[in-house]
Amino acid sequence: MSRGVTYPAGFRAAGISAGLKPSGKLDLGLLVGEPGTVAAGLFTTNRMPAAPVVIGRTRIAATGGAVRAVLVNSGQANAATGQRGAADAEKTTAAAADLLGLAAEHVLPCSTGVIGEPIHLDAMLAALPSVVEALGAGGDAFARAIMTTDTVPKSAQADAGAFRVGGAAKGVGMIAPSLATMLTFITTDAPVTPADLDGLARRVLQPRFEAITVDACASTNDTVLLFASGAAGGSPVAPGSGGWRALEDAVAEVGDALAAQLIADGEGVTHVLLIDVEGAGDDVEARTVAKAIAESPLVKTAAFGRDPNPGRILQAVGAAGVEVDPTSVDVWIGDTQVVASGVIPPAYFDADQLRAAAAASMTAAEVPLRVRVGAGPGRSRVLGCDLTYDYVRINGEYTT
């Protein structure tokens, strides 16, 4: 079993049931780094951010990244809760900081759950001594405590020579990340300055978590936090120094693993779409086209029905808002080319061998879709998923 966020040296974590969820499942997590820990954060660009997002941004900026802990509750998103929401987040992190012997600004809040429902403040405050007492190598309990409609906890770890990297994440719905995604916590014991850590988060983690989408809905609470404890010792590693490339690769490995786990556990998901776009003017244009395909309800429902319908893919390409020469568009479903120079072969609809081969690719748990839109250097991969009856059911029943 992956130790996740506690795999690197210098971190302790815990997850307990504080009574925030009616189910009685784990719902309060705490992650703490030893003295010297620093943090970088990526946050949602949704213009209706939750109180913890606002406070998290402010505290990382005010402390210059000298943040050592994050307190996470699930069950209530603490979004659209006004001044009460901010006050509740400040009270809970201040109380946790006092128990940990830290200043309040060195503890970040994160929340996930129903938007508009205030934190169950009394229950959370009463549970704080227990979650602090439970601190240890509890990476799995932490990963479980941050879950909402997730069906499985999500953790990953990787080695970077003398350093270690670990992580945990949650999120299966309201996922169309703009800058960051869901709740994701990544740790390393490498000694890294706050400025270099921020650069690492933006260069390595941001593009990975922006490349997944379940339902085209950007959350009010999206947060990615990257912590470095420095517990491995030695001089700070920085871009160009020995060990930096290995650290980048390990952070990328953990980011990729968590992103893949998130999309695979998307609400109601039965097929993951691996969408590769190439030949665009630049990577941004390629990403735009790939996300248009991934977020098209027609493409998503075709994936659910295992229907190899290339017309739906072409529709999404053309509606993406990127200049495309129709005669330069080629599409493959699996290894089967279904569009050549913007044309679907007439024989494709005659249930011949070509369509049968494409249909076979649609039955797999992972469905590769490759689209070439020209001869430019731009390329991008986006992970999407199908749209199922269960997605509608889960979200139709979410607050009831």
LOMAR-387895 format. One record per residue (C-alpha): residue in three letters; x, y, z. Coordinates in steps of 0.001 Angstrom, whole numbers, padded with zeros to 6 digits, always signed. Each point is the difference from the previous one (the first is absolute). Layout:
<pts>
ALAXYZ;...
</pts>
This chain:
<pts>
MET+000000+000000+000000;SER+001291+003468-000880;ARG+000883+002205+002968;GLY-000821+002976-002186;VAL+000613+003335+001690;THR+002044-001572+002807;TYR+002376-001877-002315;PRO+002544+002878+000066;ALA+001814+000657+003283;GLY-001186+002864+002169;PHE-003768-000400-000331;ARG-002711-001333+002285;ALA-003645-000429-000913;ALA-003266-001203+001477;GLY-003604-000539-000947;ILE-002890-000454+002415;SER-003776+000130+000173;ALA-001076+003311+001537;GLY-003704-000488-000630;LEU-000053+002412-002936;LYS-001558-002619-002299;PRO-003280-001737+000875;SER+001597-003280-001119;GLY+002518+000077+002836;LYS+002857-000555-002458;LEU+003378+001722+000359;ASP-000488+003704-000658;LEU+002832+001986+001607;GLY+003600-000158-001194;LEU+003161+001699+001214;LEU+003408+000115-001700;VAL+002965+001535+001857;GLY+003601+000575-001062;GLU+002910+000321+002411;PRO+001697+003384+000660;GLY+001408+001493-003188;THR-002826-001271-002208;VAL-001112+002355-002774;ALA-002951-000129-002391;ALA-001203+001173-003392;GLY-003612+000087-001111;LEU-002107-000030-003143;PHE-003610+001047+000411;THR-003204+000074-002006;THR-000629+002896-002363;ASN-003739-000317+000610;ARG-001271+003515+000828;MET-002062-001399+002893;PRO+002855-001436+002088;ALA-000658-001730+003317;ALA+001213+001623+003220;PRO+002902-002484+000420;VAL+001296+000886-003471;VAL+000045+003710+000811;ILE+001716-000610+003331;GLY+002481-002467-001496;ARG+001095+002404-002720;THR+000392+002791+002538;ARG+002007-002016+002507;ILE+002447-001435-002518;ALA+000642+003503-001333;ALA+000240+001591+003456;THR+002426-002594+001375;GLY+002114-000281-003125;GLY-000914-003686-000138;ALA+000973-000736+003612;VAL-003038-002221+000537;ARG+000277-003276+001889;ALA-003449-001552+000180;VAL-003368-000400-001675;LEU-003290-000834+001723;VAL-002545-001631-002309;ASN-003673-000689+000651;SER-002350-001902-002295;GLY-003774+000184+000012;GLN-000313+003785-000205;ALA+001712+002077-002703;ASN-000160+003243+002013;ALA-000756+001811-003268;ALA-002742+002622-000408;THR+000000+000348+003794;GLY+000946+003698+000187;GLN+001746+001490+003026;ARG-001022-002969+002114;GLY+001981-002319-002268;ALA+003161+002072+000323;ALA-000412+000276+003764;ASP-000530-003759+000333;ALA+003129-000789-002022;GLU+002019+002442+002072;LYS-001321-001434+003287;THR+000735-003609-000906;THR+003502+000661-001325;ALA+000816+002217+002985;ALA-001113-002757+002376;ALA+002021-002608-001898;ALA+003032+002300-000044;ASP-000242+000477+003754;LEU-000003-003775+000543;LEU+002995-000363-002320;GLY+001934+002898+001514;LEU-000122+001985-003236;ALA-001128+003445-001049;ALA-003449-000048-001628;GLU+001342+001297-003319;HIS+002189-003117-000305;VAL-003065-002257-000259;LEU-002120-000053-003154;PRO-003682-000974-000178;CYS-001524-002167-002722;SER-003618-001114-000270;THR-002002-002219-002328;GLY-003627-001030-000120;VAL-003341+001708-000504;ILE+000216+003638-001105;GLY-001904+002366+002270;GLU+000009-002245+003060;PRO+002011+001540+002853;ILE+002641-002046+001785;HIS-001373-001863+003011;LEU+002162+002217+002145;ASP-000616-001378+003474;ALA+000593-003588-001116;MET+003155+000943-001860;LEU+001469+001984+002880;ALA-000778-002826+002412;ALA+001790-002496-002254;LEU+003216+001969-000451;PRO+001814-001432+003062;SER-000734-003508-001294;VAL+001304+000632-003502;VAL+003187+001603+001413;GLU+000472-002951+002352;ALA-000420-002396-002937;LEU+002840+001583-002013;GLY+002470-002572-001257;ALA+000614-001905-003230;GLY-003722+000224-000761;GLY+000183+000732-003700;ASP-002777-002450-000848;ALA-002344+001319+002707;PHE+000660+003556-001218;ALA-000825-001004-003604;ARG-003265-001586+001181;ALA-000984+002937+002192;ILE+000036+002452-002927;MET-002375-002078-002182;THR-003543+001049-000899;THR-001652-002007-002807;ASP+003338-001668-000777;THR-000292-003784+000046;VAL+003664-000638+000810;PRO+002807+002003+001657;LYS+002649+001351-002343;SER+003688-000066+000939;ALA+003338-000216-001793;GLN+003705+000075+000761;ALA+003283+000102-001914;ASP+003738+000104+000624;ALA+002297+002774-001187;GLY+003471-001270+000838;ALA+000707+001268+003510;PHE-003496+001481+000244;ARG-003536-001333+000230;VAL-003317+001335-001312;GLY-003486-001009+001148;GLY-003526+001183-000545;ALA-003728-000384+000588;ALA-002983+001427-001847;LYS-003783-000029-000069;GLY-002526+000929-002616;VAL-002364-001799-002343;GLY-002517+002654-001042;MET-000095+003746-000654;ILE+003360-000478-001692;ALA+001169+002238-002831;PRO+003114+001483+001551;SER+000963+003567-000778;LEU+003452+000427+001574;ALA-000439-002738+002587;THR-002340-002835+000758;MET-002070-001518+002740;LEU+002045-000452+003170;THR+003533-001274-000568;PHE+002848-000150+002505;ILE+003539-000882-001083;THR+003003-000234+002308;THR+003752-000346-000383;ASP+002893-000170+002450;ALA+002292+001864-002399;PRO+001369+003354+001207;VAL-001581+002553-002358;THR-000485+003754+000365;PRO-003572+001328-000112;ALA+000663+001761-003313;ASP+001374-003125-001670;LEU-002805-002086+001485;ASP-002571+002379-001484;GLY+001693-000271-003381;LEU+000015-003783+000268;ALA-003733-000036+000744;ARG-000798+002242-002957;ARG+002287-001688-002529;VAL-000607-003613+000951;LEU-003305-000342+001856;GLN-002174+002675-001592;PRO+000000-001441-003546;ARG-000676-003497+001295;PHE-003022+000917+002058;GLU-001325+002324-002689;ALA-000008-002963-002392;ILE-002898-001872+001632;THR-003706+000698-000208;VAL-003026-001953+001215;ASP-002886+002387-000584;ALA+001305+003403-001166;CYS-000866+001503+003405;ALA+002818+001902+001728;SER-000290-000326+003773;THR-000199+002829+002531;ASN+002493-001862+002205;ASP+002735-001291-002340;THR+003349-000029+001785;VAL+003389-001598-000647;LEU+002569+000338+002796;LEU+003646-001024-000385;PHE+001985-000281+003244;ALA+003773-000415+000447;SER+001298-000972+003442;GLY+003739+000024-000773;ALA+000300-003000+002328;ALA+002237-001872-002450;GLY+002705+002528+000877;GLY+002709+001575-002104;SER+000177+003259-001906;PRO-003132+001311-001715;VAL-000668-001513-003403;ALA-000847+002476-002728;PRO-000449-000010-003769;GLY+003301-000980-001552;SER+001429-001508+003182;GLY+000697-003671+000633;GLY-003152-001894+000833;TRP-002449+002536-001416;ARG-000864-001987-003129;ALA-000651-003118+002077;LEU-002235+002037+002322;GLU-001933+001443-002957;ASP-000485-003474-001444;ALA-001231-001412+003322;VAL-002454+002866+000525;ALA-001228-000533-003564;GLU-000390-003744+000646;VAL-002096+000605+003111;GLY-002048+002673-001787;ASP-000682-002308-002943;ALA-000970-002864+002304;LEU-002432+002114+002012;ALA-001540+001575-003115;ALA-000557-003462-001499;GLN-001603-001250+003226;LEU-002280+003036+000146;ILE-001350-000408-003516;ALA-000377-003773+000343;ASP-002165+000525+003113;GLY-002073+002778-001576;GLU-003667-000131+000972;GLY-001619-002854-001895;VAL+003000-000454-002318;THR+000191-003232-002013;HIS+002444+001174-002704;VAL+002977+002365+000203;LEU+000781+001937-003186;LEU+003689+000513-000838;ILE-000206+002931-002401;ASP+003173+000951-001869;VAL-000042+003013-002305;GLU+002959+000801-002256;GLY+000825+002341-002854;ALA-001484+003132+001596;GLY+001612+003435-000187;ASP+001263-000346+003580;ASP-000595-002050+003128;VAL-002698+002383+001253;GLU-002060-000481-003170;ALA+000497-003759+000218;ARG-001182+000008+003628;THR-003062+002062-000977;VAL-001000-002501-002683;ALA+000656-002996+002234;LYS-002120+001431+002822;ALA-002810+000830-002451;ILE-000079-003665-000988;ALA+000228-001217+003602;GLU-002783+002303+001183;SER-002436-000563-002880;PRO-003170-001688+001327;LEU-000383-001676-003382;VAL+003493-001514+000124;LYS-000485-001005+003642;THR-003313-001746-000639;ALA+001419-001719-003086;ALA+002773-001355+002212;PHE-002574-001269+002490;GLY-001954-001712-002776;ARG+003206-001379-001560;ASP-001058+001709-003220;PRO+002959+000816-002283;ASN-001583+003144-001465;PRO+002740+002163-001570;GLY-002479+002732-000879;ARG-000280+000922+003675;ILE+003758+000376+000265;LEU+000103+002203-003095;GLN-002805+002152+001384;ALA+001995+000614+003175;VAL+003175+000807-001947;GLY-001809+002543-002121;ALA-001740+001616+002983;ALA+003161+000381+002090;GLY+000650+003565-001152;VAL+003373-000826-001574;GLU+000680+000703-003678;VAL+000071-003378-001752;ASP+000238-000915-003694;PRO-002680-002693-000413;THR+002050-001731-002692;SER+002866-000483+002482;VAL-001936-001853+002689;ASP+000659-003695+000606;VAL-001561-002070+002799;TRP+000799-003419+001447;ILE-002055-002052+002457;GLY+002515-002406+001439;ASP+002169-001048-002938;THR-002801+000511-002514;GLN-000014+003142-002142;VAL-003602+001157-000268;VAL+000537+003436-001577;ALA+002505+000776-002774;SER+000547+003586-001156;GLY-003280+001033+001573;VAL-002034-002769-001667;ILE-001724-002991+001602;PRO+000214-002845-002555;PRO-003529-000835-001264;ALA+000744-003688+000553;TYR+000441+000704+003700;PHE-003760-000055+000522;ASP-000503-003309-001761;ALA+000959-002015+003122;ASP+003136-001157-001777;GLN+003285-001071+001561;LEU+001111+003615+000507;ARG-002931+000895+002244;ALA+000236-003319+001838;ALA+003638+000687+000875;ALA-000845+003473+001322;ALA-002929-001410+001967;ALA+002290-002570+001620;SER+002236+002802+001295;MET-003035+001643+001609;THR-000591-003026+002243;ALA+003269+000430+001927;ALA+000225+001699+003396;GLU+002353+002532-001619;VAL-000956+001269-003458;PRO+002788+001714-001991;LEU-001120+002822-002302;ARG+002674+001640-002165;VAL-000690+003129-002030;ARG+002363+001740-002421;VAL-001120+003506-000918;GLY+002902+001108-002194;ALA+003774+000025-000221;GLY+000791+002361+002877;PRO+002180-000776+003038;GLY-002807+000212+002577;ARG-001048-003147+001817;SER-001858-000861+003186;ARG-001581-002896+001867;VAL-003217+000357+002002;LEU-001638-002735+002071;GLY-003790-000045-000249;CYS-002754-002515+000703;ASP-003433-001144-001025;LEU-003310+001401+001255;THR-002115-002709+001584;TYR-003361-000529+001670;ASP+001830-000286+003309;TYR+001506+003488-000379;VAL-003519+001424-000292;ARG-001230-002125+002912;ILE+002910+000882+002305;ASN-000360+003723-000613;GLY-003786-000084-000030;GLU+000075-001464+003507;TYR+003056+001905+001298;THR-001654+002260+002595;THR-002932-002301+000734;
</pts>
